[in-house]
């Protein structure tokens, strides 16, 4: 069969066979048709969104690496640098919800393209700052124009993938930020060293210039590569477009019945705030461990700086694999709540255990790996839950509010762990505080009041 040909959804029924005998090939053809449609959608959209999220998330690593040259050139002390790094999140949180409300009005394709292009343009402008004040303004603007990117990506995927297929693509796209954490610092360091003092620019300026140019280019590509809705996808066959449009309309109807399609109502729904606080607790542990893990490992071991870098990255690589596998199994079983709760519980147990075993570095490190597997493994499944009770403007606004609340953990997490570290030199206290945040997250996940997709499917068939 040629790739352009339509997979047959139904077969001519032979009157010589019983209904049961004829039903099996029909079901097989329908299953193949669904898988082929989803495969085409995934290969068209997921790689681009993965690259876009990876390039965007490099900024989290690049600002820290840039500081090695930037602080001296601009005359930044530790406090001034911390302010410049942190003010990014002020703009990010302030404009998160308005950004996604405008996305719902203008369309996901145009809005994603706008975010990527403007983010790239502001990062290019950052390469030309000359004073600490200019850097602060640039960082605030960078957070403001980037606001809404993650929930916009999740919302966009929710327009294309039915409930039983959405976990895996969300997790694959989310893995981009984990990979950027693993390779971001070495990649940014490479760019700085390769272009240092080229054309009278220091390496940190070239790094931001190149990253910003990539972001702006992705914004231009997004405008022509992405499509707003399944019924506009010319790269799908007519029957595939009709089936996918029907499935997504059905999913939106289910979400409206279980929840809301109104942004105003979404903002007042307790579950939206519950999920926001849940993800905030996850973020405390995630940003805490990603920021402080090298120092924790350094205190427990006598490794070199290069070895600490690799050892710090390995748990996140395991977590990335766990995130995809957990989401894939969640899709297969149509169960969300306990896949999320179980992953967070695993993270909690590993974090507590690592603190208890801190005097045995090898065992403590293995438990950190276990904790990171659970912590990172929960991220993809988490974002499959909001679309089960939010649709339309409610999904755009509600998911933005959830992410805005959780984004505060990017400020609070590293700061809280820093306060704890300043009060005691014992690394176990740091691990215990991160474990406590995962205890709260796991409890909130277990208390999620909305039914799983599997429960809804059973109720529909009964």
C-alpha angles and dihedrals in degrees: 000000000000116000091240092055119096117251106238112250097192137026130218107264116237112218090212091069127072121250091253092052092049094045095064098062090043091055091046092052092048092049091050091048092052094047092048092050093048090045091056092048092047095050091047099048113018100062092051094047090046092054092044093051092045094052091044094049092052087082089072089063099033097061091057093047092043089057089071089073104010097062092057096043094048096036096243121167123202093270094048092047091049090052092050092049093046099045087069088073092051091062091039095055096040095055101033098096097037089050094056094044088056089047090059089051099046100031133263096259096055093040095050088049090050093050094048095045096046092043089054092046093051091047089052088051089050088063088067101049116127105182137043090248092055089050091051091051091047093050092049091049091047091056091044096053093041091052113119098021099118097044089042090056091047091046091049093051087050089060092058110033124063116230096263092054104038102085098070098049091046090052094046091053091045090053086070092075091048091052090048088055089052100045101019099091095044091045094049091046089052092052091048094050095044096051100030112141092358107152091356091299120124118232096258091060092050090048092055092042093054095043091048092049090053091050093049091047091052089052091056092047091049091059092061102027102050126069124207100223140010092247089062096051107114090182089068123073119250092256093047091051091049094048095046093045089052093048093050092047088052091050091049090050091051091049091050092050093048095038137346144298093200119098093210092053091044090057090055097046113109092216092061090055091042091054090045092054091043091054090044089058090048089050092053089060095037097050090037095055095040092050100040105029094095090054092045091052091045091056093048097044143032097233126144121254092257091049091049089053093054094041090050092052098048097074090054091052089054089046092053091056091046092051093057094043093047092049092046091053090045090054092048094051095034089228124130113159099064095038086058096041093046093051092049091047089052089051091049094050092047093049094048090045092051090054093049092049097043091121088062101058098189094051092042090053092050088053090050087054089051091049093049091049089057096040097049091035089064097056101078095044090049093064092052090067104065094059089059091070105017129068138169114346089356090060094046094049098034095050090047091052091049091052093044091055092046093047089068086070087070086068100033100042101060091035093051093048089047091054090050091048091051091054096050138017092213110110092204092072090059092052092047093055091052089047090053090055089053091049089057092045093050092048092050091048091052090051096052103137101203121092122253117248087255091056091049091049091052092048090050093052096045 
